[in-house]
Amino acid sequence: MVRDAKGNLYGTTTYGGASGEGTVFVVDPSGTETVLYSFCQQSGCIDGAIPYSGVIRDAKGNLYGTTTAGGTSGEGTVFAVDPSGTETVLHSFAGGTTDGCDPYGGLVTDSSGNIYGAAYGCGEYSAGVIYELANSGGTYTESVVYAFKGGPDGANPQSSPVMDAKGRLYGTTFYGGGGGCLDGCGTAFRLTNSSGTWINKVLHTFKYNGVDGYYPCAGLTLDSEGNIYGTALDGGSFQLGIVFILSPPKTKQKGYKETVLHTFYGDDDGQYPYAGVIMDGKGTLYGDTTGGGSGCGTVFKLSKTGKETVLYSFAGGTDGENPIAGVVGDKAGNLYGTTEGGGCSSDCGTVFKVSNAGKETVLHSFAGGTTDGCEPEGFLLRDQAGNLYGTTYMGGSSKSGTVFKLDTTGKETVLHNFAGYPSDGAYPLFNGLRMDTKGNLYGTTYEGGASGEGTVFKLSKNGTETVLYNFAGGTADGCQPLGSPAMDKNGNLYGTTEQCGYSHHGIVWKVSQTGTETVLHDFAGGSSDGAYPLSSVTLDAKGNLYGDTFGGGAYSSCTDYDGCGTVYELNQNGVLTLLHSFDGADGANPKAGLRLDANGDLYGTATIGGDLNECNDHGCGTVWKLTP
């Protein structure tokens, strides 16, 4: 099953439907089911039959999946079903020695829209294949990227492959690999594209030994540390199957030019600081953590010497829970922020105020539905009159998110309801706002727009919204922007996208007031560049941009994201300087942006890392200072 942002669930049934050969269905949040398509409507079931796996869904609402039978050769299909229920066969498997057959597993896509999957049988060695459907403007061409030989490399992949941030494919084979079973006990493998040739590395050969499992028939799950999780159908002490983890070797290496101001430890302290910090005139830092404290997150302050004080611990329920967007302050020392969950209405989150003495007040509880927003995940903006502005990821008249205003009395006004693809943006994820001197608001949405890849928008004081730019994705543009835009004195906006771009690692962009976009930098990943920026950029007086990336950098201990993350500087000519690479012990995977002081020092947070003995050996995160 796959779930969209509105709570609808999509899946398949192996049998049933108008012809008894399976269906694609949707179930809405009220539990009402709609059959979107019944297979075998066409003569000879050339539209496919008997789907064994689920579906994946793209930003435009199209569903993709496989059937194990049907198609022009009766060997199975790859199909697409659009939101209106129209089905298109993207590929009919031919079987034999040149193609796969019986695709029991589901699909995975890369950032260019290419589709990958596994076929259980056929292929050059009759042991199954991994295949690719290359996407060229909506036309798909299939090729076999790897044919299993049936020996030590494995045989008969039965599950969906998964893809990491480097584009490598991971999966399991039901047979092959040896291990004491008649046809082999199965393998876990990784496929890497090396200049057009896919190289198979067997990560584990399962064994029939009373301890290990065998016959893995389900897919794998990857975590941010490069660990691989899965199940085997049989084996173990009682021959009833196992759950396993495959862990890569971990290395710790030294960082440079950095000071860790605080390492979070969980429990009474906070843990997992998803947002950045703010600084007052005395150099004291303030922020929040999404966990720790009483279990639902904290608001903290940190002195210049690194002494931390937990100002408030969230209790959950009507109090709010899991703040992930950071805080803003006023001249009196009060802090304002949002919680993703909790509140007294629909568990849709809150806007809160915490005094410098640690007293909390819930200013607003979001109601969700079509009349209010739900899940505020971007940081708040406060104007000179004390009004607060922000976004919600969901809710509103189209359930695609909102822009809201909260006045000093706590009265909320929904300023804009996002309508979504194709005329408007949708789902402002971790996206705050920027205000110009005329009171216009600017922001980004993670999805929606003409290509479904996200937007940059402007909202006037009277509530009129203008989409300034629609991201196109692919290799020439970014997709899925996060964070609030920075603005220079000429009104140009700057920001990042998490994905797409030439190397599929995200970009830094500039958008003028007339909607002209310039890609300032394509992240390449690897040891000398960052990858996957998940936050805003900070602009200095000379026009240089500073930011952080979730992955990339010199240290490879965080294998899923091409490194543990970086801090970078980018000048107006597009020249990037890597200021710092995180190594895990000093923090890892920053995603909250930076604060720049008058001396040019940078401050930020890392979501994990620090003391690697805490928080399930990932570390609970750090607050750091960097002097470039």
C-alpha atoms as one frame of an Amber mdcrd trajectory, in Angstrom:
protein
   0.000   0.000   0.000   1.060   3.567  -0.681  -0.470   6.605   1.052  -0.807
  10.105  -0.399  -0.687  13.363   1.555  -4.487  13.415   1.908  -4.556  10.004
   3.588  -5.816   7.981   0.620  -4.387   4.456   0.355  -3.596   2.803  -2.986
  -2.942  -0.854  -3.677  -3.687  -3.922  -5.766  -5.566  -7.189  -5.368  -4.199
 -10.341  -7.000  -7.633 -11.596  -8.007 -11.169 -10.235  -8.173 -12.490  -7.321
 -10.155 -14.625  -7.364 -13.282 -12.654 -10.213 -14.884 -11.397 -11.910 -11.737
  -7.768 -11.122 -12.651  -7.004  -8.430 -10.096  -7.574  -4.721  -9.509  -5.988
  -1.400  -8.624  -7.934   0.328  -5.837  -8.002   3.387  -3.583  -9.419   3.640
  -0.056 -10.129   7.156   1.253  -9.730   8.197   4.923 -13.402   7.384   5.608
 -12.847   3.773   4.488 -14.649   4.062   1.158 -13.027   1.928  -1.555 -13.009
   2.709  -5.269 -11.752   0.278  -7.907  -9.630   2.376 -10.247  -8.953  -0.411
 -12.745  -9.835  -4.083 -13.267  -7.275  -6.130 -15.200  -7.924  -8.387 -18.182
 -10.475  -6.070 -19.760  -8.818  -6.523 -23.144  -8.713  -9.667 -25.270  -6.011
 -12.082 -24.131  -5.400  -9.959 -21.056  -2.888  -7.839 -22.970  -3.537  -5.128
 -20.371  -2.067  -7.417 -17.688  -3.383  -9.863 -15.093  -2.716 -11.034 -11.547
  -0.677  -8.264  -9.852   1.264  -9.588  -6.857   2.872  -6.383  -5.615   1.638
  -2.909  -4.730   1.997   0.347  -6.609   4.144   3.462  -6.434   2.770   6.969
  -7.006   4.333  10.020  -8.664   3.774  13.717  -7.900   0.975  13.934 -10.490
  -0.991  11.084  -8.917  -0.118   8.419 -11.513   0.257   4.873 -10.178   2.801
   2.335 -11.454   2.992  -1.387 -10.859   3.478  -4.856 -12.321   1.341  -7.859
 -13.224   2.751 -11.379 -13.203   0.699 -12.499 -16.195  -0.926 -11.021 -19.278
   0.628  -8.669 -21.766   1.330  -9.420 -25.423   3.410 -12.521 -24.560   1.567
 -13.581 -21.430   4.720 -13.080 -19.330   3.574 -10.063 -17.321   3.553  -6.280
 -17.651   4.619  -2.972 -16.187   1.597  -0.645 -16.136   0.529   2.890 -15.262
  -2.912   4.020 -14.074  -3.653   7.761 -14.128  -5.935   9.527 -11.592  -8.955
   9.059 -13.896  -8.455   5.261 -13.931  -7.032   4.995 -17.449  -4.460   2.192
 -17.700  -1.424   2.144 -20.001   0.895  -0.844 -20.468   4.426   0.551 -20.379
   6.085  -2.791 -21.119   5.026  -6.365 -21.902   7.660  -8.891 -20.862   8.790
 -11.207 -23.669  10.441 -13.884 -21.536  12.961 -16.215 -23.138  16.669 -15.425
 -22.850  16.432 -11.722 -23.764  13.886 -10.511 -21.224  12.461 -11.329 -17.820
   9.134 -12.910 -16.914   6.908 -13.234 -13.847   7.626  -9.847 -12.224   6.377
 -10.549  -8.700   8.068  -7.507  -7.189   7.106  -3.866  -7.372   8.931  -0.853
  -8.744  11.242   1.990  -7.757  11.995   5.198  -9.663  14.981   7.505  -9.796
  14.877  11.308  -9.921  14.750  11.266 -13.742  11.605   9.153 -13.804  13.329
   5.934 -14.897  11.669   2.813 -13.477  13.452  -0.251 -12.069  12.129  -3.632
 -11.040  12.847  -7.346 -10.736  11.487 -10.260 -12.764  11.526 -13.655 -11.037
  12.232 -15.800 -14.097  13.638 -16.007 -17.638  16.631 -13.968 -18.758  19.940
 -15.122 -20.235  20.502 -17.735 -17.513  16.829 -18.480 -16.689  17.401 -17.128
 -13.171  15.585 -13.791 -13.369  16.645 -10.241 -14.131  16.759  -6.662 -12.885
  15.331  -4.353 -15.532  15.096  -0.630 -16.273  12.400   1.301 -18.125  14.182
   4.439 -19.346  11.852   7.442 -19.431  12.068   9.813 -22.397   9.235  12.327
 -22.222   6.737   9.743 -20.994   7.853   7.039 -23.462   9.495   4.038 -21.797
  12.136   1.729 -23.247  12.994  -1.458 -21.360  16.423  -3.021 -21.003  17.816
  -5.775 -18.794  20.484  -4.227 -16.573  21.474  -7.484 -14.872  20.708 -11.146
 -15.535  21.253 -13.455 -12.549  23.396 -16.508 -13.304  21.884 -18.733 -10.636
  25.163 -19.442  -8.844  26.926 -17.382  -6.150  25.333 -14.165  -7.489  21.805
 -15.369  -6.636  18.725 -16.478  -8.533  15.054 -15.582  -8.839  14.507 -12.128
  -7.282  10.992 -12.081  -5.896  10.736  -8.643  -4.292  10.923  -4.957  -5.159
  14.384  -3.401  -5.341  15.148  -0.261  -3.324  17.417   2.600  -4.390  19.808
   4.663  -2.274  20.765   8.300  -2.783  23.636   7.278  -5.069  21.318   5.446
  -7.439  22.451   1.985  -6.325  19.851  -0.802  -6.265  19.481  -3.234  -3.351
  17.425  -6.398  -3.243  17.215 -10.093  -2.447  17.082 -13.308  -4.433  14.970
 -16.237  -3.267  17.465 -18.870  -4.442  21.134 -19.020  -5.401  24.225 -18.130
  -3.441  24.841 -21.577  -1.930  24.542 -21.817   1.854  23.476 -25.470   2.113
  20.045 -25.290   0.452  19.390 -27.459  -2.615  19.077 -24.508  -5.044  20.854
 -22.006  -2.844  19.486 -20.222   0.230  19.266 -16.792  -1.377  21.274 -13.592
  -1.317  21.120  -9.899  -0.506  22.753  -7.877  -3.277  23.664  -4.374  -4.420
  23.833  -3.246  -8.058  26.001  -0.239  -8.976  25.973   1.483 -12.364  29.601
   1.840 -13.474  29.739   3.775 -16.775  26.645   2.037 -18.078  27.499  -1.457
 -16.787  25.691  -2.625 -13.666  27.982  -4.488 -11.247  26.463  -6.939  -8.764
  27.996  -7.161  -5.288  26.630  -9.913  -3.057  26.294  -8.379   0.408  25.205
 -11.591   2.154  24.672 -15.247   1.308  21.986 -16.811   3.490  22.759 -20.158
   5.132  20.914 -23.229   6.329  22.656 -23.540   9.690  19.985 -23.201  12.393
  20.897 -19.562  13.026  20.695 -17.629   9.768  17.564 -17.371   7.695  17.028
 -18.480   4.117  14.695 -17.864   1.177  14.268 -14.071   1.491  11.202 -13.099
  -0.521  10.572  -9.531   0.679  12.371  -6.283  -0.074  14.893  -4.392   2.001
  14.852  -1.182   4.037  17.823   1.193   4.265  18.496   3.575   7.132  20.565
   6.754   7.192  23.611   4.907   8.576  23.771   2.471   5.673  22.271  -0.433
   7.615  20.067  -2.808   5.626  17.027  -4.487   7.179  14.962  -7.364   5.858
  13.342 -10.727   6.513  13.882 -14.320   5.443  10.911 -16.623   5.002  12.515
 -19.634   6.671  15.407 -20.473   8.967  16.442 -19.256  12.369  16.492 -21.241
  15.601  12.947 -22.525  15.146  12.938 -22.619  11.320  10.176 -19.997  11.299
  12.077 -17.173   9.614  14.116 -14.222  10.822  14.409 -10.456  10.757  17.975
  -9.449   9.871  20.214  -6.389   9.691  23.290  -6.036   7.495  25.601  -3.307
   8.817  28.462  -1.686   6.877  31.784  -1.008   8.607  31.751   2.285  10.504
  34.694   4.679  10.663  35.231   7.837  12.712  37.444  10.558  11.357  38.455
  14.011  12.556  36.696  17.203  11.504  38.260  20.678  11.250  37.554  24.312
  12.111  34.507  23.349  14.129  33.406  23.490  17.770  30.608  21.288  19.082
  28.801  23.542  21.548  26.387  20.890  22.849  25.725  17.201  22.345  22.164
  16.079  23.067  21.643  12.981  25.203  17.897  12.392  25.110  15.861  11.628
  28.232  15.641  14.879  30.289  17.700  16.608  27.624  16.348  17.016  24.118
  17.159  14.831  21.151  17.056  15.217  17.358  17.212  18.976  16.692  15.499
  19.143  13.277  15.603  22.940  13.170  18.376  25.510  13.484  19.029  28.056
  16.194  18.512  31.788  16.653  20.812  34.143  18.550  20.028  37.085  20.819
  22.161  40.203  21.327  24.226  38.511  24.036  25.186  35.543  21.879  22.776
  33.102  23.545  21.341  30.492  21.198  17.743  29.219  21.241  16.130  26.272
  19.501  13.953  23.205  19.836  14.285  19.428  19.584  11.636  17.105  18.212
  12.201  14.487  20.927  13.504  14.122  24.458  12.437  16.007  27.556   9.108
  14.553  28.657   9.105  12.548  25.433   7.529  15.059  23.064  10.354  17.525
  22.469  11.916  20.564  24.106  12.702  24.260  23.771  16.261  25.015  24.908
  18.773  27.827  25.292  22.530  27.551  25.045  25.039  30.033  26.460  28.154
  31.162  24.611  30.164  28.734  26.745  27.912  25.810  25.767  25.815  25.553
  28.949  22.369  24.272  28.019  19.071  24.967  29.776  15.867  23.178  28.828
  13.282  25.963  28.986  10.268  23.761  28.302   9.431  20.088  27.754   6.325
  19.319  25.731   3.873  16.892  27.286   1.846  16.003  24.191  -1.922  16.034
  23.854  -3.429  19.516  24.101   0.013  20.892  24.876   1.444  20.041  21.459
   4.186  17.611  20.542   7.236  17.277  18.295   8.389  20.799  17.379  10.465
  20.544  14.194  10.598  24.086  12.801  12.665  26.128  15.286  11.703  29.282
  17.166  11.568  33.058  16.652  11.942  35.613  19.435  10.717  39.059  20.431
  12.460  41.897  22.274  11.068  40.722  25.614  12.799  37.350  25.266   9.679
  35.333  24.450  10.032  32.498  21.963   7.407  31.441  19.397   7.190  28.229
  17.413   5.016  25.395  16.176   4.513  21.732  16.987   3.821  19.209  14.258
   1.290  17.291  16.361  -0.871  17.616  19.417  -3.326  20.399  20.143  -6.897
  20.204  21.340  -8.655  19.731  17.991  -7.435  17.142  15.484  -3.830  16.384
  16.473  -2.898  18.870  13.751  -0.343  20.837  15.741  -0.103  24.138  17.583
   1.454  27.582  17.649   3.077  28.174  21.057   4.814  30.865  23.087   7.499
  30.142  25.707   8.706  32.901  28.006  12.354  33.233  28.993  11.311  31.858
  32.364   9.979  28.681  30.693   6.225  29.306  30.858   4.376  27.987  27.798
   1.124  29.265  26.253  -0.680  27.552  23.365  -1.685  30.421  21.077  -3.530
  28.327  18.482  -4.491  24.689  17.921  -4.951  23.798  14.253  -8.263  22.164
  13.403  -7.343  20.640  10.036 -10.059  19.656   7.589 -10.948  22.069   4.808
 -11.261  25.210   6.962  -7.874  25.236   8.687  -4.343  24.001   8.170  -2.739
  20.910   9.670   0.872  20.017  10.562   2.821  23.295  10.612   6.356  22.211
   9.697   7.979  25.486   8.627   9.396  28.090  10.993   7.389  31.175  11.926
   7.924  34.715  10.649   7.154  37.592  13.037   6.514  41.152  11.803   7.133
  44.407  13.704   3.546  44.480  14.970   3.934  41.035  16.552   1.861  39.101
  14.002   3.062  35.588  13.221   3.037  34.048   9.733   3.618  30.469   8.687
   2.593  27.525   6.547   0.949  24.178   7.181   1.914  21.086   5.235  -1.663
  19.843   4.947  -5.244  20.994   5.448  -7.079  23.827   3.780  -9.813  23.777
   1.143  -7.819  21.481  -1.184  -6.020  19.642   1.644  -2.733  20.721   0.065
  -1.571  23.130   2.775  -2.104  26.752   3.766  -0.445  30.080   4.539  -1.736
  31.511   7.843  -1.486  34.632   9.995  -1.881  34.742  13.772  -2.370  38.176
  15.335  -1.305  39.223  18.832  -4.661  38.151  20.301  -4.276  34.614  18.922
  -6.830  35.065  16.115  -5.885  33.010  13.063  -6.577  33.939   9.439  -5.945
  31.562   6.552  -4.340  33.806   3.922  -4.075  31.206   1.159  -5.201  27.651
   0.449  -2.868  25.848  -1.943  -4.753  24.259  -4.843  -1.985  21.942  -6.061
  -1.002  20.666  -9.499  -1.034  22.107 -12.106  -2.064  25.700 -11.346  -0.665
  26.110  -7.842   1.840  24.727  -5.406   1.122  22.033  -2.825   2.466  20.763
   0.493   4.918  23.379   1.826   7.155  20.879   3.653   9.568  22.495   6.188
   8.916  25.706   4.218   8.777  29.003   6.086   8.178  32.471   4.651  10.104
  35.621   3.793   8.558  39.142   3.944   9.666  42.189   1.940   9.406  45.843
   3.024   5.928  46.129   1.447   4.512  43.239   3.431   4.503  40.700   0.576
   5.237  37.122   1.590   7.423  34.699  -0.371   7.850  30.967  -0.002   8.184
  27.591  -1.705   6.084  24.444  -1.965   7.533  20.938  -2.055   5.135  19.700
  -4.740   2.579  21.050  -7.191   3.018  23.564  -9.969   2.991  22.990 -13.710
   5.344  19.984 -13.528   4.394  18.737 -10.082   7.963  19.407  -8.876   7.331
  22.391  -6.575   7.016  26.183  -6.853   8.277  29.570  -5.685   5.320  31.818
  -4.824   4.507  35.398  -3.818   1.525  36.340  -1.637   0.517  40.015  -1.572
  -0.864  41.811   1.480  -4.395  41.469   0.062  -3.988  37.682  -0.238  -3.390
  37.445  -3.999  -0.992  34.617  -4.805   1.345  34.541  -7.800   3.404  31.504
  -8.753   6.754  33.084  -9.660   8.414  29.876 -10.793   7.518  26.237 -11.485
  10.394  23.799 -11.011  10.773  21.410 -13.968  12.928  18.708 -12.367  15.051
  16.402 -14.498  18.749  17.110 -14.985  18.400  20.755 -16.075  16.469  22.004
 -13.043  15.833  21.206  -9.412  12.765  19.688  -7.778  11.231  19.552  -4.291
  12.377  22.855  -2.752  12.645  23.068   1.033  13.147  25.992   3.394  12.245
  29.658   3.126  13.869  31.753   0.398  16.573  34.339   1.104  16.157  37.768
  -0.540  18.720  40.329  -1.671  18.244  44.123  -1.906  16.983  43.809  -5.500
  14.261  41.376  -4.540  15.947  38.294  -6.010  15.126  35.096  -4.157  17.578
  32.296  -3.351  17.044  28.757  -2.157  17.706  25.059  -2.644  15.960  21.948
  -3.912  16.396  18.573  -2.299  16.488  16.594  -5.536  17.056  16.667  -9.330
  19.701  18.696 -11.108  22.535  17.406 -13.280  23.792  14.893 -10.704  20.397
  14.302  -9.031  21.751  15.692  -5.729  19.828  18.987  -5.668  20.666  22.564
  -6.637  21.027  26.133  -5.370  18.731  28.472  -7.337  18.048  32.171  -7.868
  14.637  33.498  -9.005  14.029  37.115  -9.980  10.816  39.059  -9.313   9.861
  38.419 -12.957  10.190  34.660 -12.476  13.502  34.063 -14.253  15.436  31.210
 -12.658  19.197  30.688 -12.622  20.776  27.468 -11.357  23.763  28.707  -9.330
  25.124  25.295  -8.354  24.435  21.627  -9.083  25.481  19.489  -6.129  27.618
  16.564  -7.254  27.983  14.680  -3.973  31.177  12.794  -3.242  34.027  13.885
  -1.015  34.428  17.399  -2.447  30.816  18.568  -2.646  27.568  18.350  -0.733
  24.395  16.449  -1.599  20.685  16.860  -0.827  20.266  20.331   0.703  17.173
  20.254   2.918  17.198  23.844   4.172  17.370  27.531   3.347  20.463  29.535
   2.445  21.792  32.534   4.382  22.931  35.664   2.507  25.743  37.920   3.735
  26.323  41.618   2.911  28.593  40.740  -0.031  26.001  38.476  -1.631  27.689
  35.220  -0.647  25.370  32.342   0.199  25.902  29.911   3.083  24.078  26.654
   3.642  24.297  23.036   4.668  23.621  19.750   2.920  22.156  16.604   4.452
  24.663  14.359   2.653  27.949  14.453   0.775  31.313  15.515   2.102  34.636
  13.915   2.913  33.438  11.253   5.366  31.606   8.172   4.141  30.340   6.747
   7.431  26.802   7.945   6.559  26.616   5.768   3.448  22.990   6.301   2.425
  23.420   9.982   1.656  26.854  10.019   0.029  28.409  11.298   3.268  27.485
  12.864   6.618  26.769  16.335   5.250  28.571  19.606   4.677  28.614  23.366
   5.266  29.348  25.410   2.153  29.832  28.951   0.843  28.676  29.932  -2.672
  29.550  33.243  -4.297  27.498  35.071  -6.939  29.643  33.536  -9.700  28.571
  30.064  -8.633  31.939  29.096  -7.117  31.408  26.784  -4.152  33.807  26.439
  -1.226  33.356  23.482   1.095  33.801  24.856   4.617  33.218  21.689   6.641
  32.439  17.991   6.256  30.664  16.295   9.177  32.066  12.966  10.356  29.374
  11.667  12.731  31.227  12.300  15.993  30.770  16.057  15.520  27.236  15.672
  14.163  25.685  14.333  10.974  22.956  15.100   8.453  22.240  18.815   9.097
  18.897  19.936   7.681  18.025  23.238   9.338  20.096  26.019   7.758  22.552
  28.402   9.379  22.810  31.565  11.446  25.552  34.097  10.622  26.861  36.557
  13.230  28.636  39.907  12.732  32.040  38.211  12.941  31.234  35.806  10.121
  30.865  32.811  12.447  28.230  30.265  11.448  25.969  28.393  13.868  23.746
  25.407  13.236  22.512  22.004  14.317  22.981  18.414  13.185  19.975  16.112
  13.485  22.008  13.109  14.667  25.599  12.347  15.646  27.627  13.562  18.596
  27.891  10.905  21.298  27.386   7.776  19.182  26.566   5.699  22.282  23.247
   7.524  22.677  19.927   7.450  20.768  20.278   3.933  19.330  23.991   4.479
  18.613  23.210   7.210  16.071  23.812  10.097  18.466  21.104  12.574  19.513
  22.439  15.521  17.506  24.670  18.532  18.139  24.755  22.335  18.139  27.929
  23.596  16.485  29.867  26.742  15.614  32.015  27.110  12.514  34.555  29.846
  11.840  35.182  30.035   8.083
